[in-house]
Amino acid sequence: MKQFSAVAKDQSGSLTLFITSLFLLTLLLSFAIIDISGAFVAKRQLVNIGEAAISRAAHNIDLARYYSGEFTVSGYGASGERYLVPIDCQAASNTLESEIAMSQLHRSPVNILSFTCEGDLIRATITSRIAPLLALPILQGSVMNQFLNITATVSASNEIRTG
């Protein structure tokens, strides 16, 4: 019994255990921070892909409505009224689909979840399923190694200013 109490009072290894625990905690936190920042960067890249594709799609003008003078007033500025140019919804949809089909995010395909066209405004929601930046073999099957679903909504319209 005296030997046990003497060993229990000896704390020579507790500092090593404490430092090792802190090191492992810091290592796991840094992995989590890297994965979270990677997800934010991937979201921004998906927004950039979507903005480029939807901007190209918005350039499909409905010529019949355009030449008939059917414009929607979007507001008034210092230089006069601002009008929205009518968009050809079918052509815009086809352009968006072809642009998105050529895009990849971290070597994963980008897909269109929804597309709406309201005559003068187009909106799309796009998504991609990517792997986290750090995939540790020891964590296979855990929450940290599952794929991330990144989603972004982008919209576009064309505007004419008069004045």
BAZADREN-585744 format. One record per atom (N, C-alpha, C, O): residue in one letter; x negated, y, z. Coordinates in steps of 0.02 Angstrom, whole numbers, plus 50000, padded with zeros to 5 digits. Layout:
N
AXYZ;...
This chain:
163
M499594994150000;M500005000050000;M499575006350000;M499735011249967;K499015006150037;K498575011850039;K498255013149971;K498135018849951;Q498125007649936;Q497825008449869;Q498315011849822;Q498115016049781;F498945010049826;F499465013049783;F499545020449797;F499595024349750;S499555022349859;S499635029449876;S499015033449856;S499075039249838;A498435030149858;A497825033649837;A497835034749761;A497625040049738;V498075029849723;V498125030449650;V498665035549633;V498575039449586;A499215035649670;A499755040349656;A499535047549669;A499765052149635;K499105048649717;K498875055349733;K498335057749684;K498225063749678;D498005053149650;D497475054849602;D497805057449538;D498155053549505;Q497715063749520;Q498035066749462;Q497525068449408;Q497635073149370;S496995064749403;S496465066349355;S496685065549283;S496405068849239;G497165061249267;G497385060249198;G498005064249180;G498205064149122;S498305067749226;S498925071249211;S498815077049164;S499265078649124;L498255080349166;L498115085849121;L498045083349049;L498275086649003;T497735077749041;T497665074748974;T498345072948945;T498485074148887;L498765070048987;L499435068248965;L499845074448947;L500215074448898;F499785079648987;F500135085948974;F499915089048908;F500335091248869;I499265089348896;I499005092348835;I499205088248774;I499375090948722;T499175081648780;T499385077248725;T500125078248709;T500325078448651;S500535078748761;S501255079948751;S501385086548716;S501795086948671;L501035091748738;L501115098348706;L500885098248634;L501195101348591;F500345094748620;F500105094148551;F500615090748507;F500755093148452;L500905085248530;L501405081648491;L502035085948481;L502335085848427;L502235089548533;L502815093948527;L502685099548476;L503115101048435;T502085102448479;T501895107648431;T501875104948360;T502085108248313;L501625098948352;L501595095748286;L502295094548258;L502415096048199;L502745091948298;L503425090848275;L503785097348260;L504165097748211;L503685102448300;L503985108948287;L503725112048223;L504095115148185;S503075111248210;S502805114048148;S503075110348087;S503195113448036;F503185103748092;F503495100048037;F504205102648025;F504405103547967;A504575103748079;A505265106248072;A505265113248041;A505685114747998;I504805117548062;I504775124348034;I504595124147961;I504875127947921;I504135119747941;I503955119147871;I504545116747830;I504665119247775;D504925111847855;D505515109347818;D506055114647813;D506375115347761;I506165118447866;I506675123747865;I506475129247816;I506885131647777;S505845131347819;S505625136547772;S505645133947700;S505785137747654;G505495127547690;G505545124647623;G506265124747597;G506385125847538;A506745123647642;A507445123847622;A507655131047603;A508035131947556;F507405136047640;F507555142947622;F507255144847555;F507575148247515;V506645142647542;V506325144047478;V506705140547422;V506805143347368;A506915134347433;A507295130647383;A507965134147368;A508185134347311;K508285136747420;K508915140447410;K508805146547367;K509195147947322;R508265150247379;R508115156247339;R507955154247267;R508165157747221;Q507605148847257;Q507445146547190;Q508085144447154;Q508165145647094;L508555141247190;L509185139247159;L509595145447140;L509915145547088;V509585150547182;V509935156747166;V509625159847103;V509985162347059;N508965159847098;N508625162547038;N508825158646976;N508955161646924;I508845152046980;I509055147946923;I509765149746904;I509925150546845;G510205150246954;G510905151846941;G511005158846912;G511405159746867;E510635163646937;E510695170446911;E510455170946839;E510765174346798;A509925167446822;A509685167546753;A510195164246707;A510325166846652;A510475158646728;A510955155146686;A511605158946679;A511885159346624;I511855161846733;I512495165346729;I512425172046692;I512905174446661;S511835175146696;S511725181346659;S511735179946584;S512025183746545;R511425174446565;R511445172446494;R512155170746473;R512365172446417;A512525167446516;A513215165646500;A513665171846494;A514135171846454;A513525176946533;A513945183046532;A513855186946467;A514255191446453;H513355185446428;H513255188946365;H513705186446309;H513665189046253;N514125181546323;N514605179146273;N515225183546276;N515655182746320;I515265188246230;I515805193246231;I516405190746191;I516325187746138;D516995191846218;D517615190346182;D517715196046131;D517985201346149;L517505194846069;L517505200146019;L518205202846002;L518275208745990;A518705198446002;A519385200745988;A519615205846039;A519875211146021;R519525204346103;R519715209146156;R519265215246156;R519495220746171;Y518625214346139;Y518155219846139;Y518345224946087;Y518365230946101;Y518475222646025;Y518635227245970;Y519345229945974;Y519495235045942;S519785226646011;S520455229346020;S520475234746073;S520975238246081;G519925235446110;G519885240746161;G520155238746228;G520285243046270;E520255232246239;E520515229846304;E519935229546354;E519555224746357;F519885234746394;F519365235046445;F519685235846513;F520205238946519;T519375233146563;T519595233846632;T519165239246664;T518545238946660;V519475244146696;V519105249346731;V518825246346795;V519205243746836;S518165246846803;S517865244146864;S517725249546915;S517575247946973;G517775255746896;G517655261146944;G517455267546909;G517455267946847;Y517295272446948;Y517095278946923;Y516425280846954;Y516315279747014;G515995283546913;G515345285646938;G515215292846918;G515655296246892;A514625295146931;A514435302046915;A514455303246840;A514565308846817;S514345297846801;S514335298646728;S515005296946697;S515055296646635;G515515295846736;G516185294446708;G516425287546728;G516185284446775;E516935285146690;E517225278646705;E516745273046686;E516345273746640;R516815267446722;R516445261446706;R516945255946688;R517445255046723;Y516805252446634;Y517245247246610;Y516875240546609;Y516265240246601;L517255235146619;L516985228446612;L517095225946542;L517645226646515;V516585223046512;V516635220246444;V516975213446450;V516775209446492;P517465211946407;P517795205346410;P517315199746391;P516925200346344;I517355194246428;I516915188546417;I517305182846386;I517875181446406;D517005179446337;D517295173446307;D517165167646356;D516605165246361;C517685165546391;C517605160646445;C517345153946421;C516915150946453;Q517595151446364;Q517385144946339;Q516645145046319;Q516265140546337;A516445150146283;A515745150746263;A515295151746323;A514735149046325;A515525155546372;A515135156646433;A515045150046472;A514505148646498;S515575146046475;S515535139546508;S515035135046473;S514625131746506;N515055134846407;N514595130646369;N513875132946378;N513425128846387;T513765139446377;T513085142146387;T512825140546457;T512255138646465;L513255141446507;L513055139946576;L512875132546584;L512365130946615;E513285128146555;E513145120946560;E512485119146527;E512105115146553;S512345122146469;S511715120446435;S511115123346472;S510585120146473;E511175129246501;E510635132146539;E510495128146603;E509915126846620;I511015126246638;I510935122446700;I510675115446685;I510285112746724;A510885112446629;A510645105746612;A509885105546601;A509575100346611;M509595111146581;M508865111446570;M508485113246634;M507865113346633;S508825114546688;S508505116946749;S508385111246798;S508765106446801;Q507855112046837;Q507695107446891;Q507475111346952;Q507165116646946;L507625108747009;L507405111647073;L507015106247110;L507295101247131;H506375107247117;H505925102347150;H505995095447118;H506045090447152;R505995095347052;R506045089247011;R506715085547020;R506755079647006;S507215089047044;S507895086347050;S508365090247004;S508275096246996;P508855086846975;P509305090446930;P509755095346968;P509905094447027;V509955100446932;V510425105446959;V511095104046927;V511145102946866;N511625104046967;N512305102546943;N512775108346957;N512665112247004;I513285108846916;I513805114046925;I514375111046965;I514665106046945;L514525114047023;L515095111747063;L515745114847040;L516255111547035;S515725121347024;S516325124747001;S516145130446956;S515595133346961;F516595132146911;F516515137746865;F517195141046858;F517685137846841;T517215147646869;T517835151346859;T517685157346814;T517155160546820;C518155158846771;C518095164546727;C518755168346731;C519285165546717;E518715174546750;E519305178746758;E519325184246706;E519495189946722;G519155182646645;G519175187446591;G518565191846586;G518235192146534;D518405195346640;D517845199946640;D517315198246691;D516795201546695;L517435193046731;L516975191046784;L516925183446783;L517425179946782;I516305180946784;I516195173746789;I515835172246854;I515415176046878;R516015166546883;R515725164446947;R515595156946942;R516005153146916;A515025154846969;A514855147746969;A514545145847035;A514185149847066;T514675139747057;T514355136847115;T513935131047090;T514195126447058;I513295131247105;I512835126047082;I512505122747143;I512465125647197;T512275116547132;T511975112847187;T511405108447161;T511365106847102;S510975106547207;S510435101847193;S510285098147257;S510345100747312;R510075091947249;R509905087647306;R509155086547305;R508895083247260;I508805089247354;I508075088947355;I507825085347417;I508185084747467;A507215082847412;A506895079747470;A506565085147512;A506355090347485;P506515084047577;P506155088947618;P505415089147600;P505155084447571;L505085094647617;L504385095447600;L503945090147633;L503495087347601;L504055088747696;L503665083847732;L504065077547743;L504555077547782;A503875072247710;A504205065847719;A503705061147754;A503245058647722;L503815060047817;L503355055947856;L503585048647853;L504165047247867;P503135043947837;P503335036847834;P503575034147901;P503985029547902;I503325036847955;I503515034448022;I504245036248038;I504555033048081;L504515041248004;L505195043448017;L505695041047965;L506235043947958;Q505535035747928;Q505975033147876;Q506655031547906;Q506705028347958;G507185033747872;G507855032447895;G508115037247947;G508705036847966;S507705041747972;S507935046448022;S508245052547987;S508245053047926;V508505057048027;V508825063048002;V508325067447964;V508515070747915;M507695067447985;M507205071947955;M507025070047884;M506785074347846;N507125063747863;N506915061647797;N507495061247747;N507385059047691;Q508085063147765;Q508645062947719;Q508595068647670;Q508235073547682;F508945068047614;F508935073247563;F509325079347586;F509785078847627;L509125085147560;L509465091347576;L509905093347517;L509675093247460;N510525095047529;N510965097647477;N510945105247480;N511165108347529;I510665108347428;I510615115547424;I511155118047377;I511225115347321;T511545122947398;T512095125547358;T512055133147355;T511865136447403;A512215135947296;A512215143247287;A512795145247243;A512985141547197;T513085151047257;T513615153847216;T513355160347185;T513095164747219;V513435160747119;V513215166747082;V513785169247038;V514225165347019;S513775175647023;S514285178546980;S513975184046936;S513445186646951;A514335185546882;A514075190746836;A514655193746798;A515175190746790;S514545199946776;S514995203446732;S514585208346691;S514015209846709;N514865210646636;N514545215746594;N514905222346604;N515515222546609;E514525227646608;E514815234146621;E514595239346569;E514025239446548;I515075243446550;I514945249046504;I515075255446543;I515575255946579;R514635260146536;R514745266746567;R514885271846512;R514555271846460;T515365275946524;T515525281146476;T515315287946504;T515245288846564;G515225292346460;G515075299046485;G514435301846462;G514255307446480;
